[in-house]
């Protein structure tokens, strides 16, 4: 086996992986028998060549032989990949744990650790619907993953599947506008900032009174803002939020109105007049009591950063389509893609603090 094939690149990556990678491979069932190749580090390099490098199984086997890394068949690599999901999951958890300690080293004007949460659909070959769902949380301003979960297509997009802690501000779109999820965030000691979906998130005025939206909203002109305190109830407990509003430009309002009408027509329903009128506004709920209204609206704009992360995953790492048909190999393939993405994140983090000697001390 040649030890000088791509030595510098791999040495850097290896420093970020657990030192007990070999023992983990045995404990997680990646190695099951005494015979065969039992070098966990080498197998990981081969898996990353296949998944992260976009090589086919046969191309990976040929490349490994040409580089002097190993003499294996494409079938042997496929069998190893099918058994690697649990092991790779442990490696990604290790990277996330270390990565979270690295976060927060950037200048940031807010006292919160800002997390943006979303999910993306992943399909198997020939599929006409969603087969898998990637639930993802990134940190601003680093644009770095701090939590993820892979589920099948029945895994709903909900805040209840994520862990939260005091000092965090959770930023989500209206797909997560549900009382149960928001209550989960608040009970964890974190703060939330979510685009309001009136149809799924009933609100009332403080003291249990009926909420009067229109007297204030209809006085707003294009670009003007307003806010008021509201409350909601979940599991017999009452929570207070700020409802922040900005009136859209005429062009943006017309676009949103057309979209709402098309959606109603597609679903065979009749959109209510008030629901159509609300498309002329952006309505944000937040539990954070001190941020200026303009800062709340500006922070919400940052939600689009997670879309850029998913675009990077899908187009650069080709996560959008899974080239495997059986569940074991599909899950392992996606786990390896996430591991690759986390290694890219780590490279970007370390690039902010470049060391002239070529590696980090910790």
C-alpha positions, 0 to 999 in steps of 0.5 A, spaced: 500 500 500 502 506 498 502 511 503 504 517 499 498 518 495 494 524 496 498 525 503 497 532 505 490 533 504 488 526 507 492 528 513 488 534 514 482 531 514 484 525 518 486 530 524 478 532 524 476 525 525 476 521 532 482 517 534 478 511 535 475 510 528 478 503 528 475 501 534 468 505 532 468 501 526 468 494 529 463 496 535 458 499 529 458 493 525 462 495 519 467 490 521 464 483 522 469 477 520 476 477 522 478 476 514 479 481 509 481 488 509 480 491 516 483 498 515 477 503 517 481 509 515 482 506 508 475 504 507 473 511 509 477 514 504 474 509 499 467 511 501 469 518 500 472 517 493 466 514 491 460 518 494 464 525 495 468 524 489 462 522 485 466 516 482 462 509 480 464 503 485 468 500 479 471 507 478 473 507 485 476 500 485 480 502 479 482 509 482 484 505 489 488 500 485 492 505 481 494 510 487 496 503 491 491 504 496 488 497 496 486 492 491 478 491 492 472 489 487 466 494 486 462 488 489 466 488 496 466 496 496 458 496 495 458 491 501 462 495 505 458 501 504 451 497 506 454 496 513 457 503 514 451 507 515 451 506 523 459 507 523 458 514 518 453 516 523 458 516 529 463 520 525 458 525 523 456 526 530 463 527 532 464 532 527 458 536 529 460 536 537 467 538 535 464 543 530 459 546 535 465 548 539 468 552 534 462 556 532 461 563 535 468 565 533 466 570 528 463 577 529 456 578 530 452 583 533 446 579 536 447 576 543 443 570 541 446 564 537 442 564 531 439 557 528 436 557 521 432 550 520 429 547 514 428 540 511 429 538 504 426 532 500 431 527 497 429 522 492 431 515 489 432 513 482 426 513 478 422 516 484 416 520 483 415 522 490 419 524 496 423 518 499 427 521 504 427 527 508 433 531 510 432 535 516 437 541 517 440 546 522 445 551 520 448 557 524 449 564 522 453 567 520 458 561 519 453 558 515 455 551 518 451 545 520 450 544 527 444 539 527 441 534 522 437 528 521 435 523 516 428 520 516 424 517 511 418 521 507 413 520 513 418 524 517 414 531 518 417 537 518 417 540 525 421 543 531 419 538 536 425 533 533 430 538 534 434 540 541 434 547 543 437 551 549 437 557 552 441 563 548 439 560 541 434 564 537 431 559 532 429 562 525 424 558 521 419 559 515 411 558 515 411 551 514 414 550 522 408 555 524 405 550 529 403 552 536 406 545 538 413 546 535 413 554 538 411 551 545 417 546 544 422 551 543 420 556 548 420 550 553 427 549 551 429 556 554 430 558 546 427 564 543 423 563 536 422 567 530 417 564 525 413 567 519 406 566 521 401 562 518 394 564 520 390 558 518 395 553 522 397 558 528 391 561 532 392 567 536 389 572 541 390 578 544 393 579 551 388 577 556 384 572 552 381 577 547 379 576 540 385 579 536 384 585 531 388 585 526 385 590 521 385 596 524 392 597 524 394 593 518 390 597 513 393 603 516 400 601 513 403 604 507 408 600 502 414 599 506 411 601 513 411 596 519 407 595 525 407 590 531 403 588 537 403 583 543 399 577 542 398 570 545 397 563 544 395 557 548 398 550 548 397 544 553 393 549 557 399 554 558 399 561 555 405 564 551 406 571 549 409 573 542 410 579 538 406 580 531 411 584 527 408 586 520 411 590 514 406 591 508 409 589 501 411 593 495 405 593 490 409 588 485 410 583 491 403 583 493 401 582 486 405 576 486 403 573 492 396 574 491 396 570 484 400 565 488 395 564 493 389 564 488 393 559 483 394 554 490 387 555 491 385 553 484 389 547 484 386 545 491 379 546 488 378 550 494 375 558 495 380 562 498 377 567 503 377 574 502 381 576 508 386 570 507 387 573 500 388 580 503 393 578 508 398 576 502 399 583 502 403 583 508 409 579 511 407 577 518 413 575 523 412 572 530 417 572 535 418 571 542 424 576 543 422 582 547 428 587 546 430 586 538 427 592 534 422 591 529 426 593 523 432 588 526 426 582 527 424 583 519 432 583 517 433 577 521 428 573 517 431 575 511 437 571 513 432 565 513 434 564 505 441 562 507 439 555 509 436 555 501 443 557 499 446 551 503 441 546 500 443 548 494 450 547 495 448 540 498 444 538 492 448 541 486 455 541 489 455 534 493 449 532 489 445 530 495 438 531 491 438 524 488 440 518 491 443 513 486 442 507 491 435 502 491 435 499 497 434 502 504 441 500 507 445 503 501 441 509 500 442 511 508 449 510 508 450 514 501 446 520 504 450 519 511 457 519 507 454 525 503 453 529 510 460 527 512 463 530 506 459 536 507 461 537 514 468 536 512 467 542 507 464 546 513 470 545 517 475 547 512 471 553 511 471 554 518 479 553 519 480 557 513 477 563 517 483 562 521 489 560 517 495 557 520 501 558 516 504 551 519 498 548 515 494 545 520 490 547 527 493 546 533 486 543 536 
